C-alpha cells in the first residue's frame, strides 16, 4: 500500500511538472513494469525518470527501467546517476552485454568529466592563492613542490634570483 501511495504521488508530481509536452500514449496499464517508462519520445527526460522510478518501486530488479532511466540521466548530464543505474543493471544481469557496454562507456565519460572538474578546481585554487600571495609580492610560481619516493612532499621557495 505504501508503494501504491508513493507511485501515485510520483505520477501526480510528473503531471504537475509537465509544461509543454503532452502524451499521446494510450497505455493504461495498471502495472508500471509493463511499459510505463517506455515513452521516451513524447515525454521529457524528467518524465521518463519519474516513470522509471515508479516502475522500480514496484519491481526494484527491473533492468529495462534501469537502462531507460540511465539513458535519461545521461541526456540530462547526470552521469553519476546514470553510472549508478547501469552498474546496478550489470549486477542484476551479469550477462547483459548492452548494460556492460553502457557501463564501460559511461565510466569513461564520468572519468573525463571528473578530470575536467579537477583541473578547473585546481585552476581556481591557484588563482585564489595567487590573489592572496600578490599582497606580499609573491605568487605560487615562487614555490615548488617535490614528491619524495615515500610519497611525502617537500615545498621549496624560489624568490626568482637565479
C-alpha positions in Angstrom: 0.0 0.0 0.0 2.9 2.4 0.7 4.3 1.7 -2.7 1.0 2.4 -4.3 0.7 5.7 -2.5 4.3 6.7 -3.4 3.7 5.7 -7.1 0.6 7.9 -7.1 2.5 10.8 -5.6 5.3 10.5 -8.2 2.8 10.3 -11.0 1.0 13.4 -9.7 4.3 15.3 -9.4 5.0 14.4 -13.0 1.6 15.6 -14.2 2.1 18.9 -12.3 5.6 19.4 -13.7 4.6 18.8 -17.3 4.6 22.1 -19.1 4.5 22.0 -22.9 4.7 18.3 -23.7 1.6 16.2 -23.8 1.3 12.5 -24.1 -0.3 10.7 -27.0 0.1 7.3 -25.4 -2.9 5.1 -24.9 -1.1 2.8 -22.4 -3.4 2.5 -19.4 -1.6 -0.4 -17.8 -2.1 -1.0 -14.1 1.4 -2.4 -13.8 4.2 0.1 -14.2 6.7 -2.7 -15.1 4.6 -3.3 -18.2 5.7 -0.2 -20.1 5.1 2.9 -18.1 8.7 4.1 -18.6 8.9 3.2 -22.3 7.6 6.5 -23.7 10.9 8.4 -24.4 9.6 10.3 -27.4 6.6 12.3 -26.2 7.7 13.0 -22.6 10.6 15.0 -21.2 13.6 13.2 -19.7 12.4 14.1 -16.3 9.1 12.4 -17.0 11.0 9.3 -18.2 12.9 9.3 -14.9 9.7 9.7 -12.9 8.0 6.8 -14.8 11.0 4.6 -14.3 11.1 5.5 -10.6 7.6 4.3 -10.3 8.3 1.1 -12.2 11.3 0.4 -9.9 9.2 1.0 -6.8 7.0 -1.9 -8.0 9.9 -4.1 -9.2 13.4 -3.0 -8.0 15.1 -5.6 -10.2 13.5 -4.3 -13.5 16.6 -3.9 -15.6 14.9 -2.3 -18.6 13.7 0.5 -16.3 17.2 1.0 -15.0 18.6 1.2 -18.6 15.9 3.7 -19.7 16.4 5.8 -16.6 20.2 5.6 -17.2 19.7 7.0 -20.7 17.5 9.8 -19.4 20.1 10.7 -16.8 22.8 10.7 -19.4 20.8 13.1 -21.6 20.4 15.4 -18.6 24.2 15.2 -18.0 23.7 13.4 -14.7 26.5 10.9 -15.3 26.9 9.8 -11.7 23.2 8.8 -11.5 23.5 7.1 -14.9 26.6 5.2 -13.9 24.9 4.1 -10.7 21.9 2.7 -12.6 24.0 0.9 -15.2 26.2 -0.7 -12.5 23.1 -2.0 -10.8 21.8 -3.3 -14.1 25.1 -5.2 -14.7 25.0 -6.5 -11.1 21.4 -7.8 -11.6 22.1 -9.2 -15.1 25.8 -10.0 -15.4 25.4 -11.4 -18.9 23.6 -8.3 -20.3 26.1 -7.2 -23.0 24.2 -3.9 -23.6 24.5 -2.9 -19.9 28.2 -3.8 -19.8 28.9 -1.6 -22.9 27.0 1.3 -21.3 28.9 0.8 -18.1 32.3 1.0 -19.8 31.2 4.0 -21.9 29.7 5.9 -19.0 32.7 5.2 -16.8 35.0 6.8 -19.4 32.7 9.8 -19.7 32.5 10.1 -16.0 36.3 9.9 -15.6 36.7 12.6 -18.3 34.2 14.8 -16.6 35.8 14.4 -13.1 39.3 15.1 -14.6 38.0 18.3 -16.2 36.3 19.3 -12.9 39.6 18.6 -11.0 41.6 20.8 -13.4 39.0 23.6 -13.1 39.2 23.4 -9.3 43.0 23.4 -9.2 43.0 26.4 -11.6 40.6 28.3 -9.3 42.6 27.4 -6.2 45.8 28.6 -7.9 44.0 31.9 -8.8 42.9 32.3 -5.2 46.4 31.5 -3.9 48.0 34.0 -6.3 45.5 36.7 -5.4 46.3 36.2 -1.7 50.1 36.0 -2.3 50.1 39.0 -4.5 49.6 41.2 -1.4 53.1 40.1 -0.4 54.7 40.4 -3.8 54.7 36.6 -4.4 52.9 34.1 -6.5 52.5 30.3 -6.5 55.3 30.3 -9.1 57.7 31.2 -6.3 57.0 27.8 -4.7 57.9 24.3 -6.0 56.5 21.1 -4.6 58.6 17.9 -4.9 57.4 14.5 -4.1 59.8 12.1 -2.4 59.9 8.4 -3.1 58.0 7.7 0.2 55.0 9.8 -1.1 55.6 12.8 1.1 56.1 16.3 -0.4 58.6 19.0 0.3 58.0 22.6 -0.7 60.9 24.9 -1.6 60.8 28.6 -2.1 62.4 30.3 -5.2 62.4 34.0 -4.9 63.3 34.5 -8.6 67.0 35.1 -8.1 69.0 32.5 -10.1 
